Amino acid sequence: MSSSLHGPKVLLCVNGGIAAYKAIEVLRLLQTAGCEVRVASTEDGLRFVGAATWEGLTHRDVASSLYGWAESAIPHIMLSEWADVVLVCPATANTMAKMAVGIADDLVSTTLLAVPRTTPVVVAPAMNVNMWQAVPTQANLKTLRERGISIVMPVEGRLACDAVGEGKLASVDQIARAVLDAADSRTSSKSMASLKVVVTAGPTHEAIDPVRYIANASSGKMGYAIAAEAARRGACVTLVSGPTALDSPEGVERVDVVSAAQMHEATLRAFDDADVAICAAAVADYTPAHPADHKLKKAHEHLDVIELVETADILAELGRRKSRDGRTRVVVGFAAETDDLVANAQAKLVRKGCDLVAANDVTREDSGFGSATNRVTLVSESGIRELPTLTKEEVAAYLLDEAERLLRRS
Ligand code: CTP
């Protein structure tokens, strides 16, 4: 498996059949191998293994209906786009038939239809021998194979109905291996190979004197997740980082800076031969005009009033420089807002000359500074896309997908 900050994201679609209990073991194997797994189940599937089991194992709500899912109002789109690999286990004859002809009449079948063509799908069928050998099932199997879906073939054995024959779910090891292989083939397609990406991250510290500074609560997690994901996609990444407590992501060149002025200089230098720049840093907007070169003494020096001057806006500067030398560069910014999220983000898009703005409402608990999750709305000239609450790694993947799309289009 490729090494990355987070493992492959696997959507496990469980169908109604006795073999559903074996999907629990497959899920555990995938988690042990570093995968992040979410479960979608048909209603029948939940009769065999209940939601409590899946939720206990994944710490996420199991999705079983197109309506009323806590994590997203459009679960089939969110889940199908989230997954790096989709596993249908066990796959019933009914679900295979729906997949073959494109029927979307429940959460699982609708999600399967919405899976992007580039996402690998693995199907592990399990059913009665006659159902397996039935002409329609075999025809559907052929269709799915021709479509590039990987089938982990069922084996011969004693089936739940006491018949002996083909139809028994393949071994859990074999199924997990097929999923990991599919994930590997996907991640080895380095979609950003030969691209140079610059990312700013973290806060800046603006010195008042040698021991005092003005800072903010940025943890740097969002920018680091973007840098890690870009490196995983094969990009050559320069991470210009303010002071953070985070380890450098693998395969990333990190340039440590302290102040807004240093970040400005380092970012512009790296931007010259870059294809994509993503400004995730919480750069101080103001800095002390006259930082003292000695520790100020409160008894006889002024500490109650600190004269500030505005810092240079790095993102806006990149926006101005992005078409220099006839090159095409994509510039992405963040917009931390407390109100009028979309309108403010649209204004920032234009004002700073960005191609994309990821706007987040920093008053939400699941979003913004320090939080492990983020809820962003992507705003570009082509429209607005509201993402559900996601981990920062997931947001990074969406953001880079969009940046890659913008780069291809320009
Ligand atoms: N940014 C930057 N350099 C600065 C200030 C901000 O590169 N000196 C970038 C941030 O990294 C972020 C974007 O600008 O990508 C927006 O930052 P934000 O704080 O939301 O906006 P401001 O420009 O500060 O505008 P306002 O305070 O009016 O919301």
Residues whose N, C-alpha, C, O or C-beta is under 5 A from the ligand:
A	BS01	CTP	C279 A280 A281 A282 V283 A284 D285 T311 A312 D313 I314 L315 G333 F334 A335 A336
